[in-house]
Amino acid sequence: MALIQVNYSSKALFRTVPMNVILPADRFDADTDRYLNGKERKYKTLYLLHGLLGNYTDWVSQTRIQKWAEERNLAVVMPSGDNSFYFKSRTPWNDYETFIGEELVEITRRMFPLSEKREDTFIAGLSMGGFGALRNGIVYSGTFSHVIGLSSALHIFEDTSEEDNNGLFDNKKAASETNMNPWVAVEEMLAEQRRIPKFYMACGTRDDLLPSNMAFRDFLRSKGIEVTWDEGDYRHDWDFWDLQIKKVLDWLPLEEES
C-alpha cells in the first residue's frame, strides 16, 4: 500500500492543490515468488472529503483508513476543500463543485490505475465534507454509485433569514432554492430520471447535527431512495468517524472484481 502526496495545477481552482492518495501496491508473495495483483488491475475508488477547518491530511492522521483500505484493495483519494462546502463559491477561482464532481475524478483516473466504472466509484465525507459528499454525489449521480455522509452539515440552509457569515452565497435564500441545497438536488435528480446512488448516513446521538441528518434521511426514504442509517452514543468527533469509516468500507461493494 502506498500513501502518495500529490500536488497538481487545478483548472477549476486556478491554483496548485494538494491531495493524499492511498493506492493499493502490488503485494509480493514470498511463497509463490510473485506479485499478488496483476498490472492491469483497476482499483475501486473512494473520494473522501474532510470537514470544516480541516485539510487533505485529516483522514490519514485521525483514522485507520490506510490500514482498512489496504485490507480491501481500495484506492482512496483525499483532496483539500478548504472551507468551501464543496460547491461553487461566489468568489472567483473557487469552483469546488467542478473540482470534486468532474476534475478530480478525471485527473486521478489519468494518474493512477483507477476503475472508470460508476459501480466502482464512491464519495464520502464528514461534517462539511459529509454535506459535500451528499450534495455532489447527488448532482453527479452518474459518476458516483455510493454516497456516504457522516455527521453531515445539512443544517446550513435551515434558516435562510440569517446572514451568510461564511461568504459562500450572494444570497442565501436564493441559493437554498437551487441544487446547492441537497433537498433541491434530489428533486432535480428524480425529475431528470438520473441514476440514483445508494446512500449511507450516520450521526452521533449527542451531535447537534442529528436532527438535520435524520430529516434528510427521512426525506430520501420518502422519495423511495435506499438509505442505510447508523448512529451511536457519540458527539461530533473523530472517535465516531474512525468507527464509521470502517463500517462504510464494510458496506461498500468491495468484494466483486473490477
RATA-V547026 format. One record per pair of residues at least 4 apart in sequence whose ideal C-beta (glycine too) atoms are under 8 Angstrom apart, sorted by the first residue. I is the first residue (numbers start at 1). GAP is how many residues later the second one is. D is the distance in Angstrom with one decimal. If there is no record, write none. Layout:
BEGIN
i=I gap=GAP d=D
i=I gap=GAP d=D
END
This chain:
BEGIN
i=1 gap=21 d=6.6
i=1 gap=22 d=7.2
i=1 gap=23 d=5.9
i=1 gap=24 d=5.6
i=1 gap=65 d=6.6
i=1 gap=68 d=7.1
i=1 gap=69 d=3.8
i=2 gap=19 d=8.0
i=2 gap=20 d=7.5
i=2 gap=21 d=4.7
i=2 gap=22 d=8.0
i=2 gap=23 d=4.7
i=3 gap=17 d=6.5
i=3 gap=18 d=7.5
i=3 gap=19 d=5.8
i=3 gap=20 d=7.9
i=3 gap=57 d=6.7
i=3 gap=63 d=6.1
i=4 gap=16 d=7.1
i=4 gap=17 d=4.6
i=4 gap=18 d=7.9
i=4 gap=19 d=6.0
i=5 gap=13 d=6.5
i=5 gap=14 d=7.6
i=5 gap=15 d=5.8
i=5 gap=16 d=7.9
i=6 gap=12 d=6.9
i=6 gap=13 d=5.1
i=6 gap=14 d=7.6
i=6 gap=15 d=6.0
i=6 gap=105 d=7.1
i=7 gap=9 d=5.4
i=7 gap=10 d=7.1
i=7 gap=11 d=5.1
i=8 gap=8 d=6.8
i=8 gap=9 d=6.7
i=8 gap=99 d=6.5
i=9 gap=6 d=7.4
i=9 gap=7 d=5.4
i=9 gap=8 d=8.0
i=10 gap=4 d=7.0
i=10 gap=5 d=6.4
i=10 gap=6 d=7.3
i=10 gap=7 d=4.7
i=10 gap=89 d=6.1
i=10 gap=93 d=6.4
i=11 gap=92 d=6.5
i=12 gap=83 d=4.6
i=12 gap=84 d=7.4
i=12 gap=86 d=4.3
i=12 gap=87 d=4.0
i=12 gap=90 d=7.6
i=12 gap=91 d=4.9
i=13 gap=4 d=5.7
i=13 gap=80 d=5.9
i=13 gap=81 d=6.6
i=13 gap=82 d=6.8
i=13 gap=83 d=7.3
i=13 gap=86 d=5.6
i=14 gap=78 d=7.8
i=14 gap=79 d=3.8
i=15 gap=78 d=6.9
i=17 gap=62 d=6.8
i=17 gap=63 d=6.1
i=17 gap=82 d=7.7
i=18 gap=37 d=7.7
i=18 gap=38 d=5.4
i=18 gap=61 d=7.8
i=18 gap=62 d=5.5
i=19 gap=37 d=5.1
i=19 gap=58 d=6.2
i=19 gap=59 d=6.0
i=19 gap=60 d=4.3
i=19 gap=61 d=6.6
i=19 gap=85 d=7.7
i=20 gap=36 d=5.1
i=20 gap=37 d=6.4
i=20 gap=39 d=7.7
i=20 gap=40 d=5.8
i=20 gap=57 d=7.9
i=20 gap=58 d=4.5
i=21 gap=54 d=6.9
i=21 gap=55 d=7.1
i=21 gap=56 d=5.4
i=21 gap=57 d=7.3
i=21 gap=87 d=7.0
i=21 gap=90 d=8.0
i=21 gap=91 d=6.6
i=22 gap=38 d=7.5
i=22 gap=43 d=6.9
i=22 gap=44 d=5.4
i=22 gap=47 d=4.9
i=22 gap=48 d=7.5
i=22 gap=52 d=7.7
i=22 gap=53 d=6.4
i=22 gap=54 d=4.0
i=22 gap=56 d=7.7
i=23 gap=20 d=7.3
i=23 gap=52 d=5.4
i=23 gap=89 d=5.8
i=24 gap=13 d=6.8
i=24 gap=19 d=5.8
i=24 gap=45 d=7.5
i=24 gap=46 d=6.5
i=24 gap=49 d=4.6
i=24 gap=50 d=7.1
i=24 gap=51 d=6.4
i=26 gap=9 d=3.9
i=26 gap=10 d=6.6
i=26 gap=11 d=4.7
i=26 gap=13 d=7.9
i=27 gap=8 d=6.8
i=27 gap=9 d=4.7
i=27 gap=10 d=6.7
i=28 gap=6 d=7.6
i=28 gap=7 d=5.6
i=28 gap=8 d=7.5
i=29 gap=4 d=7.4
i=29 gap=5 d=5.7
i=29 gap=6 d=7.4
i=29 gap=7 d=5.5
i=37 gap=4 d=5.0
i=37 gap=36 d=7.3
i=40 gap=73 d=7.9
i=41 gap=72 d=6.3
i=41 gap=217 d=7.1
i=42 gap=71 d=5.5
i=42 gap=72 d=6.3
i=42 gap=73 d=4.1
i=42 gap=74 d=7.3
i=42 gap=75 d=7.9
i=42 gap=78 d=7.5
i=42 gap=216 d=5.0
i=43 gap=30 d=6.5
i=43 gap=31 d=6.8
i=43 gap=32 d=4.1
i=43 gap=69 d=7.5
i=43 gap=70 d=6.1
i=43 gap=71 d=5.5
i=43 gap=72 d=6.2
i=43 gap=77 d=7.8
i=43 gap=215 d=6.8
i=44 gap=29 d=7.6
i=44 gap=30 d=5.6
i=44 gap=31 d=6.9
i=44 gap=71 d=5.7
i=44 gap=76 d=4.1
i=44 gap=77 d=7.5
i=44 gap=78 d=7.4
i=44 gap=208 d=7.7
i=44 gap=210 d=6.1
i=44 gap=214 d=5.8
i=45 gap=29 d=7.4
i=45 gap=30 d=4.5
i=45 gap=31 d=7.3
i=45 gap=32 d=6.3
i=45 gap=63 d=7.3
i=45 gap=69 d=4.7
i=45 gap=70 d=6.5
i=45 gap=75 d=6.6
i=45 gap=76 d=5.6
i=45 gap=77 d=6.9
i=46 gap=23 d=7.6
i=46 gap=28 d=6.0
i=46 gap=29 d=7.3
i=46 gap=30 d=4.9
i=46 gap=31 d=7.3
i=46 gap=76 d=4.7
i=46 gap=77 d=7.4
i=46 gap=78 d=6.1
i=46 gap=203 d=7.9
i=46 gap=206 d=7.3
i=47 gap=30 d=5.0
i=47 gap=32 d=7.5
i=47 gap=53 d=7.2
i=47 gap=57 d=6.7
i=47 gap=58 d=7.2
i=47 gap=74 d=7.7
i=47 gap=75 d=7.0
i=47 gap=76 d=4.6
i=47 gap=77 d=7.4
i=47 gap=86 d=7.8
i=47 gap=97 d=7.7
i=48 gap=11 d=5.5
i=48 gap=17 d=7.2
i=48 gap=28 d=5.5
i=48 gap=29 d=6.8
i=48 gap=30 d=4.9
i=48 gap=75 d=7.9
i=48 gap=76 d=5.4
i=48 gap=77 d=6.6
i=48 gap=81 d=7.7
i=49 gap=29 d=7.7
i=49 gap=30 d=7.2
i=49 gap=32 d=5.9
i=49 gap=37 d=6.3
i=49 gap=51 d=7.4
i=49 gap=74 d=7.4
i=49 gap=75 d=7.0
i=49 gap=76 d=3.2
i=49 gap=77 d=7.5
i=49 gap=79 d=7.7
i=49 gap=80 d=3.1
i=49 gap=81 d=7.6
i=49 gap=83 d=5.0
i=49 gap=84 d=5.4
i=50 gap=4 d=3.7
i=50 gap=5 d=6.1
i=50 gap=6 d=6.8
i=50 gap=8 d=4.4
i=50 gap=9 d=6.6
i=50 gap=28 d=7.1
i=50 gap=30 d=7.4
i=50 gap=31 d=6.4
i=50 gap=75 d=7.1
i=50 gap=76 d=7.1
i=50 gap=78 d=7.6
i=50 gap=79 d=5.1
i=51 gap=7 d=7.3
i=51 gap=74 d=7.4
i=51 gap=75 d=5.0
i=51 gap=76 d=3.4
i=51 gap=77 d=4.7
i=51 gap=78 d=5.2
i=51 gap=79 d=7.6
i=51 gap=102 d=7.7
i=52 gap=31 d=5.6
i=52 gap=75 d=6.1
i=52 gap=76 d=4.2
i=52 gap=101 d=7.2
i=53 gap=30 d=6.9
i=54 gap=4 d=4.3
i=54 gap=74 d=8.0
i=54 gap=75 d=7.7
i=55 gap=25 d=4.7
i=56 gap=22 d=5.0
i=56 gap=23 d=5.7
i=56 gap=24 d=4.2
i=57 gap=4 d=5.3
i=57 gap=21 d=7.8
i=58 gap=4 d=5.5
i=58 gap=20 d=7.7
i=59 gap=4 d=5.6
i=59 gap=6 d=5.1
i=59 gap=17 d=7.6
i=59 gap=19 d=5.2
i=59 gap=186 d=7.5
i=60 gap=5 d=6.5
i=60 gap=6 d=5.8
i=60 gap=18 d=7.0
i=62 gap=176 d=4.6
i=62 gap=179 d=7.3
i=62 gap=180 d=6.9
i=63 gap=175 d=6.8
i=63 gap=178 d=6.3
i=63 gap=179 d=4.3
i=63 gap=182 d=5.4
i=64 gap=4 d=5.8
i=64 gap=178 d=6.4
i=64 gap=181 d=7.9
i=64 gap=182 d=7.3
i=65 gap=4 d=5.8
i=65 gap=11 d=6.2
i=65 gap=180 d=5.6
i=66 gap=4 d=6.4
i=66 gap=10 d=7.9
i=67 gap=4 d=6.7
i=68 gap=4 d=6.6
i=68 gap=177 d=7.1
i=68 gap=178 d=5.5
i=68 gap=181 d=5.3
i=69 gap=5 d=4.5
i=69 gap=6 d=7.4
i=69 gap=7 d=5.0
i=69 gap=180 d=7.2
i=72 gap=177 d=5.8
i=72 gap=182 d=4.8
i=73 gap=181 d=7.5
i=74 gap=175 d=6.7
i=74 gap=178 d=7.7
i=74 gap=180 d=5.9
i=75 gap=37 d=6.6
i=75 gap=39 d=5.7
i=77 gap=27 d=6.8
i=77 gap=31 d=5.3
i=79 gap=20 d=7.5
i=79 gap=21 d=7.2
i=79 gap=25 d=5.8
i=81 gap=4 d=7.9
i=81 gap=5 d=5.3
i=81 gap=15 d=6.0
i=81 gap=19 d=7.3
i=81 gap=47 d=7.4
i=81 gap=48 d=6.8
i=81 gap=51 d=6.5
i=82 gap=12 d=7.8
i=82 gap=14 d=7.8
i=83 gap=45 d=7.2
i=83 gap=83 d=6.9
i=84 gap=5 d=6.0
i=84 gap=10 d=6.2
i=84 gap=12 d=4.2
i=84 gap=48 d=7.8
i=84 gap=84 d=7.7
i=85 gap=11 d=7.6
i=85 gap=43 d=5.6
i=85 gap=46 d=5.9
i=85 gap=47 d=6.0
i=85 gap=68 d=7.4
i=85 gap=71 d=7.1
i=85 gap=81 d=7.8
i=85 gap=83 d=6.1
i=86 gap=10 d=4.8
i=86 gap=11 d=6.9
i=86 gap=14 d=5.2
i=86 gap=39 d=7.7
i=86 gap=42 d=7.5
i=86 gap=43 d=7.1
i=86 gap=45 d=7.2
i=86 gap=46 d=2.8
i=86 gap=47 d=7.7
i=86 gap=49 d=7.0
i=86 gap=50 d=5.8
i=87 gap=9 d=5.9
i=87 gap=10 d=4.6
i=87 gap=45 d=7.4
i=87 gap=48 d=6.7
i=87 gap=49 d=7.6
i=87 gap=81 d=7.7
i=87 gap=93 d=5.4
i=88 gap=6 d=7.1
i=88 gap=7 d=4.6
i=88 gap=8 d=6.6
i=88 gap=9 d=4.6
i=88 gap=10 d=7.0
i=89 gap=5 d=3.7
i=89 gap=6 d=7.5
i=89 gap=7 d=7.0
i=89 gap=78 d=7.5
i=89 gap=79 d=5.9
i=90 gap=77 d=7.2
i=90 gap=78 d=7.0
i=90 gap=79 d=6.3
i=90 gap=80 d=4.9
i=91 gap=76 d=6.9
i=95 gap=4 d=6.2
i=96 gap=4 d=5.8
i=96 gap=36 d=7.6
i=97 gap=4 d=5.8
i=97 gap=39 d=6.6
i=97 gap=42 d=7.1
i=98 gap=4 d=5.1
i=98 gap=5 d=5.9
i=99 gap=4 d=5.1
i=99 gap=5 d=5.8
i=100 gap=4 d=5.6
i=100 gap=23 d=7.8
i=100 gap=32 d=6.5
i=100 gap=36 d=5.1
i=101 gap=4 d=7.3
i=101 gap=35 d=4.9
i=101 gap=38 d=6.2
i=101 gap=39 d=3.9
i=101 gap=42 d=6.7
i=102 gap=4 d=6.3
i=102 gap=38 d=7.4
i=103 gap=4 d=5.9
i=104 gap=4 d=6.1
i=105 gap=4 d=6.3
i=105 gap=16 d=7.0
i=105 gap=38 d=6.0
i=106 gap=4 d=6.7
i=107 gap=4 d=6.3
i=108 gap=4 d=5.8
i=108 gap=6 d=6.0
i=109 gap=5 d=4.8
i=109 gap=7 d=5.9
i=115 gap=5 d=3.7
i=115 gap=6 d=6.9
i=115 gap=143 d=4.6
i=116 gap=4 d=8.0
i=116 gap=5 d=7.9
i=117 gap=4 d=6.9
i=117 gap=141 d=6.8
i=118 gap=24 d=6.7
i=118 gap=25 d=6.4
i=118 gap=26 d=7.3
i=118 gap=27 d=5.0
i=118 gap=77 d=7.3
i=119 gap=26 d=4.9
i=119 gap=134 d=7.2
i=120 gap=25 d=7.6
i=120 gap=138 d=5.3
i=121 gap=22 d=6.0
i=121 gap=23 d=5.6
i=121 gap=24 d=6.3
i=122 gap=22 d=6.2
i=122 gap=23 d=6.7
i=122 gap=24 d=4.3
i=122 gap=25 d=7.4
i=122 gap=26 d=7.1
i=122 gap=130 d=5.9
i=123 gap=10 d=4.7
i=123 gap=13 d=6.5
i=123 gap=14 d=4.7
i=123 gap=21 d=4.6
i=123 gap=23 d=7.7
i=123 gap=24 d=5.7
i=123 gap=25 d=7.1
i=124 gap=5 d=7.8
i=124 gap=6 d=7.8
i=124 gap=9 d=5.2
i=124 gap=23 d=7.5
i=124 gap=24 d=3.5
i=124 gap=25 d=7.5
i=124 gap=26 d=7.0
i=124 gap=76 d=7.8
i=124 gap=121 d=7.7
i=124 gap=124 d=6.0
i=125 gap=4 d=2.6
i=125 gap=5 d=4.7
i=125 gap=6 d=7.4
i=125 gap=7 d=5.3
i=125 gap=8 d=3.7
i=125 gap=9 d=8.0
i=125 gap=23 d=7.4
i=125 gap=24 d=6.7
i=125 gap=25 d=7.0
i=125 gap=27 d=7.6
i=126 gap=4 d=5.3
i=126 gap=24 d=4.4
i=126 gap=25 d=5.7
i=126 gap=26 d=7.8
i=126 gap=115 d=5.0
i=127 gap=4 d=7.5
i=127 gap=23 d=7.6
i=127 gap=24 d=5.3
i=127 gap=25 d=6.8
i=127 gap=26 d=5.2
i=127 gap=82 d=7.6
i=127 gap=109 d=6.8
i=128 gap=4 d=6.4
i=128 gap=25 d=5.0
i=129 gap=4 d=6.0
i=130 gap=4 d=6.3
i=130 gap=18 d=7.8
i=130 gap=19 d=3.8
i=130 gap=20 d=5.1
i=130 gap=21 d=5.9
i=130 gap=22 d=3.0
i=130 gap=23 d=6.5
i=130 gap=24 d=7.7
i=131 gap=4 d=5.9
i=131 gap=18 d=7.1
i=131 gap=21 d=5.0
i=131 gap=22 d=4.4
i=131 gap=23 d=6.0
i=131 gap=25 d=7.0
i=131 gap=51 d=7.3
i=132 gap=4 d=5.7
i=133 gap=4 d=5.5
i=133 gap=14 d=6.0
i=133 gap=15 d=6.0
i=133 gap=16 d=5.5
i=133 gap=19 d=7.6
i=134 gap=4 d=6.5
i=134 gap=13 d=6.0
i=134 gap=15 d=4.3
i=134 gap=18 d=5.7
i=134 gap=20 d=7.3
i=134 gap=48 d=5.3
i=134 gap=65 d=7.7
i=134 gap=67 d=7.9
i=134 gap=82 d=7.4
i=135 gap=4 d=6.4
i=135 gap=44 d=7.8
i=135 gap=45 d=7.2
i=135 gap=46 d=7.9
i=135 gap=47 d=4.6
i=135 gap=50 d=5.8
i=136 gap=4 d=5.6
i=136 gap=8 d=7.8
i=137 gap=4 d=6.7
i=137 gap=7 d=4.6
i=137 gap=10 d=3.2
i=137 gap=60 d=5.6
i=138 gap=9 d=7.1
i=138 gap=41 d=7.9
i=138 gap=44 d=6.2
i=138 gap=47 d=4.3
i=138 gap=48 d=5.8
i=138 gap=51 d=5.5
i=138 gap=59 d=7.3
i=139 gap=40 d=5.9
i=139 gap=46 d=5.4
i=139 gap=50 d=7.8
i=140 gap=4 d=5.9
i=141 gap=48 d=5.6
i=141 gap=53 d=5.1
i=141 gap=54 d=5.4
i=141 gap=55 d=6.3
i=141 gap=56 d=5.3
i=142 gap=52 d=6.3
i=142 gap=53 d=5.8
i=144 gap=53 d=5.6
i=145 gap=50 d=7.9
i=145 gap=52 d=5.6
i=145 gap=53 d=6.9
i=146 gap=51 d=5.9
i=146 gap=52 d=5.1
i=146 gap=53 d=7.8
i=146 gap=54 d=7.1
i=146 gap=105 d=7.9
i=146 gap=106 d=5.8
i=146 gap=107 d=7.4
i=147 gap=50 d=4.5
i=147 gap=51 d=7.3
i=147 gap=52 d=5.3
i=147 gap=53 d=7.5
i=148 gap=51 d=7.5
i=148 gap=52 d=4.5
i=148 gap=53 d=7.5
i=148 gap=100 d=5.2
i=149 gap=5 d=7.6
i=149 gap=50 d=7.5
i=149 gap=51 d=7.6
i=149 gap=52 d=5.0
i=149 gap=53 d=7.8
i=149 gap=64 d=7.4
i=149 gap=67 d=7.9
i=150 gap=51 d=7.7
i=150 gap=52 d=5.3
i=150 gap=53 d=7.4
i=150 gap=90 d=7.6
i=150 gap=91 d=5.6
i=150 gap=94 d=5.2
i=150 gap=95 d=7.6
i=150 gap=98 d=7.7
i=151 gap=51 d=7.2
i=151 gap=52 d=5.0
i=151 gap=53 d=6.5
i=151 gap=56 d=5.6
i=151 gap=58 d=5.7
i=151 gap=62 d=7.1
i=151 gap=85 d=5.5
i=151 gap=89 d=6.9
i=151 gap=90 d=7.1
i=152 gap=49 d=7.0
i=152 gap=51 d=7.5
i=152 gap=57 d=6.9
i=152 gap=60 d=7.7
i=152 gap=61 d=5.8
i=152 gap=64 d=7.4
i=153 gap=56 d=6.5
i=154 gap=28 d=6.7
i=154 gap=55 d=6.9
i=154 gap=58 d=4.2
i=154 gap=59 d=5.9
i=154 gap=61 d=7.4
i=154 gap=62 d=5.1
i=155 gap=54 d=6.1
i=155 gap=57 d=4.2
i=157 gap=15 d=7.5
i=157 gap=18 d=7.6
i=157 gap=19 d=4.3
i=157 gap=24 d=5.0
i=157 gap=26 d=7.7
i=158 gap=54 d=6.5
i=160 gap=12 d=5.2
i=160 gap=13 d=4.1
i=160 gap=16 d=4.9
i=161 gap=12 d=7.4
i=162 gap=10 d=7.4
i=163 gap=9 d=7.8
i=164 gap=4 d=6.0
i=164 gap=5 d=4.8
i=164 gap=8 d=4.5
i=168 gap=7 d=7.7
i=169 gap=5 d=7.5
i=169 gap=6 d=4.3
i=169 gap=11 d=7.8
i=170 gap=4 d=7.2
i=170 gap=5 d=7.6
i=171 gap=4 d=6.4
i=172 gap=4 d=6.4
i=173 gap=4 d=7.2
i=174 gap=4 d=7.2
i=175 gap=5 d=4.8
i=175 gap=6 d=7.1
i=176 gap=4 d=7.4
i=176 gap=5 d=4.9
i=176 gap=8 d=7.7
i=177 gap=4 d=7.1
i=177 gap=7 d=6.6
i=178 gap=6 d=6.2
i=179 gap=5 d=5.1
i=179 gap=6 d=4.1
i=179 gap=9 d=5.3
i=180 gap=4 d=7.6
i=180 gap=5 d=7.8
i=181 gap=4 d=6.7
i=182 gap=4 d=6.5
i=182 gap=34 d=6.6
i=183 gap=4 d=7.0
i=183 gap=33 d=7.3
i=183 gap=36 d=6.3
i=184 gap=4 d=6.4
i=185 gap=4 d=6.3
i=186 gap=4 d=6.4
i=186 gap=33 d=7.2
i=186 gap=34 d=6.8
i=186 gap=37 d=6.4
i=186 gap=39 d=7.4
i=187 gap=4 d=6.1
i=188 gap=4 d=6.0
i=189 gap=5 d=4.9
i=189 gap=7 d=6.7
i=190 gap=4 d=8.0
i=190 gap=6 d=7.7
i=190 gap=33 d=6.3
i=196 gap=29 d=5.9
i=198 gap=28 d=5.4
i=198 gap=30 d=7.5
i=199 gap=21 d=6.1
i=199 gap=26 d=6.6
i=199 gap=27 d=6.7
i=199 gap=28 d=4.5
i=199 gap=29 d=6.9
i=200 gap=27 d=7.5
i=200 gap=28 d=4.6
i=200 gap=29 d=8.0
i=200 gap=30 d=7.6
i=200 gap=48 d=6.0
i=200 gap=51 d=5.5
i=201 gap=12 d=6.0
i=201 gap=15 d=7.3
i=201 gap=16 d=5.3
i=201 gap=26 d=6.0
i=201 gap=27 d=7.4
i=201 gap=28 d=5.5
i=201 gap=29 d=7.7
i=202 gap=27 d=6.9
i=202 gap=28 d=4.2
i=202 gap=29 d=6.2
i=202 gap=30 d=7.7
i=202 gap=38 d=7.8
i=202 gap=42 d=5.0
i=202 gap=45 d=7.4
i=203 gap=4 d=5.3
i=203 gap=6 d=6.0
i=203 gap=7 d=4.9
i=203 gap=10 d=4.2
i=203 gap=11 d=7.4
i=203 gap=28 d=5.8
i=204 gap=6 d=6.9
i=204 gap=27 d=6.7
i=204 gap=28 d=6.0
i=204 gap=29 d=7.1
i=204 gap=30 d=3.4
i=204 gap=31 d=5.5
i=204 gap=32 d=6.6
i=204 gap=33 d=7.6
i=204 gap=36 d=5.0
i=205 gap=5 d=6.2
i=205 gap=26 d=5.4
i=205 gap=27 d=6.8
i=205 gap=28 d=5.7
i=205 gap=29 d=7.2
i=206 gap=4 d=7.9
i=206 gap=27 d=6.6
i=206 gap=28 d=6.3
i=206 gap=29 d=4.7
i=207 gap=6 d=8.0
i=207 gap=27 d=7.0
i=207 gap=28 d=5.7
i=207 gap=29 d=4.7
i=207 gap=33 d=7.9
i=208 gap=28 d=7.1
i=209 gap=4 d=5.7
i=209 gap=27 d=6.7
i=210 gap=4 d=6.1
i=210 gap=21 d=7.5
i=211 gap=4 d=6.2
i=212 gap=4 d=6.6
i=213 gap=4 d=6.3
i=214 gap=4 d=6.3
i=215 gap=4 d=6.3
i=216 gap=4 d=6.5
i=217 gap=4 d=6.5
i=217 gap=10 d=5.3
i=217 gap=12 d=5.5
i=218 gap=4 d=6.2
i=219 gap=4 d=6.9
i=220 gap=5 d=4.3
i=220 gap=7 d=4.9
i=221 gap=4 d=6.6
i=221 gap=6 d=5.6
i=228 gap=23 d=6.2
i=230 gap=14 d=7.0
i=230 gap=17 d=6.3
i=232 gap=8 d=6.3
i=232 gap=11 d=7.0
i=234 gap=5 d=6.1
i=234 gap=6 d=3.6
i=234 gap=9 d=7.8
i=235 gap=5 d=7.2
i=236 gap=4 d=7.6
i=237 gap=4 d=7.4
i=238 gap=4 d=5.7
i=239 gap=4 d=6.7
i=240 gap=4 d=6.0
i=241 gap=4 d=6.2
i=242 gap=4 d=7.5
i=243 gap=4 d=6.8
i=244 gap=4 d=6.1
i=245 gap=4 d=6.6
i=246 gap=4 d=6.5
i=247 gap=4 d=6.3
i=248 gap=4 d=6.5
i=249 gap=5 d=6.8
END
